[in-house]
Amino acid sequence: MPIIDAIVLAFFINAPIQLIITIGQWLVMARFLAPKDKTIGDALSCLALSYFTAFLLSLFIWFAWPFAPELVMYNNRISIPAILGEMIAIPIWLKWFAYIGRDKSTT
């Protein structure tokens, strides 16, 4: 499979689950994690970087997938590499933008 075809395939399979997770991340960030010093631009930057990083990670997982290709999807609906990419990327960017791991006395 050519690499461009793999990237397009991974994008279209990962996009729905990553979009749903990004909406969930936005809701959690806005409702539970938002410090008073964060702007909408900070939140959108965090979301965009999380989404892009998760896609790149999931693409790497697609190429390094050690199991049968049929096992890349859970119940033929959810891309396991997309979930793994999001699980790695979201905490990194939330920490980077100080949504998590900040001193609670300063908020």
C-alpha positions as a Markdown table, in Angstrom:
| # | Residue | x | y | z |
|---|---|---|---|---|
| 1 | Met | 0.0 | 0.0 | 0.0 |
| 2 | Pro | 1.5 | 3.3 | -1.0 |
| 3 | Ile | 2.1 | 5.7 | 1.9 |
| 4 | Ile | -0.3 | 8.4 | 0.5 |
| 5 | Asp | -3.1 | 5.9 | 0.3 |
| 6 | Ala | -2.4 | 4.8 | 3.9 |
| 7 | Ile | -2.4 | 8.4 | 5.1 |
| 8 | Val | -5.8 | 9.1 | 3.4 |
| 9 | Leu | -7.3 | 5.9 | 4.7 |
| 10 | Ala | -6.1 | 6.5 | 8.2 |
| 11 | Phe | -7.4 | 10.1 | 8.0 |
| 12 | Phe | -10.9 | 9.1 | 6.9 |
| 13 | Ile | -11.2 | 6.2 | 9.4 |
| 14 | Asn | -9.7 | 8.2 | 12.3 |
| 15 | Ala | -11.5 | 11.5 | 11.6 |
| 16 | Pro | -15.0 | 10.7 | 13.1 |
| 17 | Ile | -13.6 | 9.3 | 16.4 |
| 18 | Gln | -11.0 | 12.1 | 16.7 |
| 19 | Leu | -13.7 | 14.7 | 16.1 |
| 20 | Ile | -15.9 | 13.3 | 18.8 |
| 21 | Ile | -12.9 | 13.1 | 21.2 |
| 22 | Thr | -12.0 | 16.7 | 20.4 |
| 23 | Ile | -15.5 | 17.9 | 21.1 |
| 24 | Gly | -15.4 | 16.0 | 24.4 |
| 25 | Gln | -12.0 | 17.5 | 25.2 |
| 26 | Trp | -13.3 | 21.0 | 24.5 |
| 27 | Leu | -16.3 | 20.4 | 26.9 |
| 28 | Val | -14.0 | 19.1 | 29.7 |
| 29 | Met | -11.5 | 21.9 | 29.2 |
| 30 | Ala | -14.2 | 24.6 | 29.2 |
| 31 | Arg | -16.3 | 23.2 | 32.1 |
| 32 | Phe | -13.8 | 21.6 | 34.5 |
| 33 | Leu | -10.2 | 22.6 | 33.7 |
| 34 | Ala | -10.4 | 26.2 | 32.5 |
| 35 | Pro | -8.2 | 28.5 | 34.6 |
| 36 | Lys | -9.2 | 32.2 | 34.6 |
| 37 | Asp | -6.0 | 33.3 | 32.7 |
| 38 | Lys | -6.7 | 31.1 | 29.6 |
| 39 | Thr | -8.2 | 32.6 | 26.5 |
| 40 | Ile | -10.2 | 31.0 | 23.7 |
| 41 | Gly | -7.1 | 31.2 | 21.5 |
| 42 | Asp | -5.2 | 29.1 | 24.1 |
| 43 | Ala | -8.0 | 26.5 | 24.1 |
| 44 | Leu | -8.2 | 26.4 | 20.3 |
| 45 | Ser | -4.5 | 26.0 | 20.1 |
| 46 | Cys | -4.5 | 23.2 | 22.6 |
| 47 | Leu | -7.3 | 21.4 | 20.7 |
| 48 | Ala | -5.7 | 21.9 | 17.3 |
| 49 | Leu | -2.3 | 20.6 | 18.5 |
| 50 | Ser | -3.9 | 17.7 | 20.3 |
| 51 | Tyr | -5.9 | 16.7 | 17.1 |
| 52 | Phe | -2.9 | 17.0 | 14.8 |
| 53 | Thr | -0.5 | 15.2 | 17.2 |
| 54 | Ala | -3.0 | 12.4 | 17.8 |
| 55 | Phe | -3.4 | 12.0 | 14.0 |
| 56 | Leu | 0.4 | 11.7 | 13.6 |
| 57 | Leu | 0.6 | 9.3 | 16.4 |
| 58 | Ser | -2.3 | 7.2 | 15.1 |
| 59 | Leu | -0.6 | 7.2 | 11.7 |
| 60 | Phe | 2.6 | 5.8 | 13.2 |
| 61 | Ile | 0.5 | 3.2 | 15.1 |
| 62 | Trp | -1.2 | 2.3 | 11.8 |
| 63 | Phe | 2.2 | 1.6 | 10.2 |
| 64 | Ala | 3.6 | -0.2 | 13.2 |
| 65 | Trp | 0.4 | -2.2 | 13.9 |
| 66 | Pro | 1.6 | -5.7 | 15.0 |
| 67 | Phe | -1.7 | -7.5 | 14.8 |
| 68 | Ala | -3.8 | -8.6 | 11.8 |
| 69 | Pro | -5.1 | -5.7 | 9.8 |
| 70 | Glu | -8.7 | -6.8 | 10.5 |
| 71 | Leu | -8.0 | -6.0 | 14.2 |
| 72 | Val | -7.3 | -2.3 | 13.7 |
| 73 | Met | -11.0 | -1.5 | 14.2 |
| 74 | Tyr | -13.0 | -2.3 | 17.3 |
| 75 | Asn | -16.4 | -3.8 | 16.5 |
| 76 | Asn | -15.8 | -2.5 | 12.9 |
| 77 | Arg | -16.5 | 1.0 | 14.1 |
| 78 | Ile | -13.8 | 2.6 | 16.2 |
| 79 | Ser | -10.2 | 2.9 | 15.1 |
| 80 | Ile | -7.9 | 1.6 | 17.9 |
| 81 | Pro | -4.9 | 3.6 | 16.6 |
| 82 | Ala | -7.0 | 6.8 | 16.8 |
| 83 | Ile | -7.9 | 6.1 | 20.4 |
| 84 | Leu | -4.3 | 5.3 | 21.3 |
| 85 | Gly | -3.1 | 8.5 | 19.6 |
| 86 | Glu | -5.6 | 10.6 | 21.5 |
| 87 | Met | -4.8 | 8.9 | 24.8 |
| 88 | Ile | -1.2 | 9.9 | 24.4 |
| 89 | Ala | -1.6 | 13.4 | 22.8 |
| 90 | Ile | -4.3 | 15.0 | 25.0 |
| 91 | Pro | -2.5 | 14.8 | 28.4 |
| 92 | Ile | 0.7 | 16.1 | 26.8 |
| 93 | Trp | -1.0 | 19.2 | 25.4 |
| 94 | Leu | -3.2 | 19.8 | 28.4 |
| 95 | Lys | -0.1 | 19.8 | 30.6 |
| 96 | Trp | 1.8 | 22.0 | 28.1 |
| 97 | Phe | -1.0 | 24.6 | 28.1 |
| 98 | Ala | -1.3 | 24.3 | 31.9 |
| 99 | Tyr | -4.8 | 23.0 | 32.0 |
| 100 | Ile | -3.6 | 20.1 | 34.2 |
| 101 | Gly | -0.8 | 20.0 | 36.7 |
| 102 | Arg | -0.9 | 23.6 | 37.6 |
| 103 | Asp | -0.7 | 25.0 | 41.1 |
| 104 | Lys | -4.3 | 25.3 | 42.4 |
| 105 | Ser | -3.6 | 28.3 | 44.6 |
| 106 | Thr | -2.9 | 30.5 | 41.5 |
| 107 | Thr | -6.3 | 30.0 | 39.9 |
